[in-house]
Amino acid sequence: MDLAFTPEEQAFREEVRHWVRTHLPSDIAHKVHHALRLSRDDMQRWAKILGSRGWLGFGWPKQFGGPGWTAVQKHLFEEECALAGAPRIVPFGPVMVAPVIMAFGTPEQQQRFLPGIASGEVWWSQGYSEPGSGSDLASVKCRAERQGDHYIVNGQKTWTTLGQYGEWIFCLVRTNTECKPQAGISFLLIDMKSPGVSVRPIKLLDGECEVNEVWFDNVQVPAENLIGEENKGWAYAKYLLAHERTNIADVNRTKRELERLKRIAKAEGVWDDVRFRDQIALLEVDVVALEMMVLRVLSAEKSGKQSLDIAGLLKIRGSEIQQRYAELMMLAAGPYSLPFVFEAMEAGWQGNQLDGGAKGLSEFPGGNVANAPLASTYFNMRKTTIYGGSNEVQRNIVAQTVLG
């Protein structure tokens, strides 16, 4: 693979860099660079800014209102957004369900749902996992029964990320119990304002309600909200998961966090520890290798090849690297990684946010906004090797693909 970008690609990077740094609100960038809490308004405000430029659906083809960028252009866009301190695009709408609607939805469904996703106006959630169906996704039990021109949905989804903000949710539902599990699943789009839908936030160790339970009690869903054919949802789910696993790797955010790790190590006095610096160097080598894998997957998608096996490998490496940088940050800060009080952090107790804090440095150990919230981030990152298909399952997929 030729790692040198062409002059045209370099010019594209400069265009994106200038636009992002001009339009990204400084208060949002500050929160991202210092791991402060992002509100719903913060995330959707940036989504709408991107939507107004036509870049929220940055991976979309032109026929559906996207920019029609090449794989390299998409990669450069994500990199510049991450390095500037932009929030990660909430993927459920533009990155996950939109490609499914484009590939398998009817023209009417595409006209109905894609504009709201592209503009950032509509917040989508994902309804895959259930209390007894996570990595074994084919065992979902949430039931949808056809009654005339509606489906009646009953059941539960869990670990629904940011589901408390959701306006629509795409769900895998059981529509046939008389066949093998994979053959009885359908892909349904559900308005979360429908009667019978209830969301119960789950408070995590860091005090955030990042995930939720979503309950369906005799929820009526128009049959026109079925994507593709009934009982063919497993094929659509696998198509979506290839996009999700590529997204989980999040190499560009990893590159930004690697630089943050270096700042923390210097601020906390462990940069001069050769053994600790060796661990950072090893991590950096793996980040470069991860980036090469991302480019390989994007190139495969551009050529129309099936990249699910590579996406699984990408998910394994990306999630493990995220855990490693989170652990190294916590170790670098030592006991200063433990305090975690939202009000105190947002009031600036870690240091001068306008001077040392904004630069990622401080005059005294622990007095650094960039240190917060390191311990809670470490614990939160333990999930990365589980969601989107556990790494054990992904290793089996990769092995089956390679060995047959």
Secondary structure, DSSP 8 states (H G I E B T S, - for coil): ------HHHHHHHHHHHHHHHHHS-HHHHHHHHTT----HHHHHHHHHHHHHHT-TTTT--GGGTS----HHHHHHHHHHHHHHT-----TIIIIIIHHHHHHHS-HHHHHHHHHHHHHT-S-EEEE--BTTBSSSGGG---EEEEETTEEEEEEEE---TTGGG-SEEEEEEE--SSS-GGGGEEEEEEETTSTTEEEEEE--TTS---EEEEEEEEEEEEGGGEESSTT-HHHHHHHHHHHHHHHHH-HHHHHHHHHHHHHHHHHTT-TT-HHHHHHHHHHHHHHHHHHHHHHHHHHHHHTT---HHHHHHHHHHHHHHHHHHHHHHHHHHGGGGS---HHHHHTTTTS-TTTHHHHT--SSTT--GGGTTHHHHHHHGGGGGTTTS-HHHHHHHHHHHHH-
